[in-house]
Amino acid sequence: MVYNKEKYQQYREAVRAAQRRYYQKNKERLLAVQKKYDDEHRDQIRQRHMKYSKSKLETRIEVQGDDE
């Protein structure tokens, strides 16, 4: 088989186009699944976020208190 620059470029572009289509299709599916999960568990996510925010705030206060 002889190397043909034009065929190589065409093949490479075709592979990249297929990868983009595959990524786009799966990205939409994964985002839909994630949105469904977020909608079903909104309260739990909010509580977890508040807990994390409080602990982060307490850590900042402790660090600032040590500086004084």
C-alpha positions in Angstrom: 0.0 0.0 0.0 1.4 3.4 -1.0 1.0 6.4 1.2 -1.4 8.9 -0.3 -1.5 12.3 1.4 -5.0 13.2 0.1 -6.5 9.9 1.2 -4.8 10.1 4.6 -6.3 13.6 5.1 -9.8 12.5 4.0 -9.7 9.5 6.3 -8.4 11.6 9.2 -11.2 14.2 8.7 -13.8 11.4 8.5 -12.6 9.9 11.8 -12.7 13.3 13.5 -16.2 14.0 12.2 -17.4 10.6 13.5 -15.8 11.3 16.9 -17.5 14.7 17.1 -20.9 13.2 16.2 -20.4 10.4 18.8 -19.4 12.9 21.5 -22.3 15.3 20.8 -24.8 12.5 20.9 -23.5 11.1 24.1 -23.1 14.5 25.7 -26.8 15.3 25.2 -27.7 11.9 26.7 -25.4 12.3 29.7 -26.7 15.8 30.4 -30.3 14.6 30.3 -29.5 11.8 32.8 -27.6 14.3 35.0 -30.5 16.7 34.9 -33.0 14.0 35.8 -30.8 13.0 38.8 -30.4 16.6 39.9 -34.2 17.2 39.7 -34.9 14.0 41.8 -32.3 14.8 44.5 -32.4 18.6 44.6 -33.0 18.7 48.4 -30.1 16.3 49.2 -27.8 18.3 46.9 -28.8 21.6 48.5 -28.2 20.1 52.0 -24.8 18.7 51.0 -23.9 22.1 49.5 -24.9 24.0 52.6 -22.9 21.6 54.8 -19.8 22.1 52.7 -20.3 25.9 52.6 -20.6 26.0 56.4 -17.5 23.8 57.0 -15.5 25.9 54.5 -16.6 29.1 56.3 -15.7 27.7 59.7 -12.3 26.8 58.4 -11.7 30.3 57.1 -12.7 31.8 60.4 -10.3 29.5 62.3 -7.5 30.4 59.9 -8.2 34.1 60.3 -8.4 33.8 64.0 -4.9 32.2 64.1 -3.4 35.1 62.3 -4.4 37.7 64.9 
